[in-house]
């Protein structure tokens, strides 16, 4: 499928401000800016296998579109939510367990790059990944 492959982070836009809004401390924000994140996506129909690998951790998870699951962000924030597919866009809507606030994430392919956007409490950011 469109998203299949291994994607390595190339650049970010407003990511530190987004992390600050999420409550990530300064030390973790500075480390995250250099995490060398790689995401491997394997889609089979409405099922996804995802492997996230960075300088700090490796996580593998499986999810089905439209089915709620729980996940821990790299900073330890616990969320619960689901991904849906709207045309060529994957949209994840997640609720933080600690404060009930909503985090929206999208994934799209634009110009051969994977663009992952984040929206939290009025702050938007994106990370752009190149296919390996």
HELIX and SHEET records of a PDB file:
HELIX    1   1 UNK A   15  UNK A   22  1                                   8    
HELIX    2   2 UNK A   26  UNK A   32  1                                   7    
SHEET    1   A10 UNK A  58  UNK A  64  0                                        
SHEET    2   A10 UNK A  47  UNK A  53 -1                                        
SHEET    3   A10 UNK A  38  UNK A  44 -1                                        
SHEET    4   A10 UNK A   5  UNK A  13 -1                                        
SHEET    5   A10 UNK A 123  UNK A 131 -1                                        
SHEET    6   A10 UNK A 113  UNK A 120 -1                                        
SHEET    7   A10 UNK A 102  UNK A 110 -1                                        
SHEET    8   A10 UNK A  89  UNK A  96 -1                                        
SHEET    9   A10 UNK A  78  UNK A  86 -1                                        
SHEET   10   A10 UNK A  69  UNK A  72 -1                                        
END                                                                             
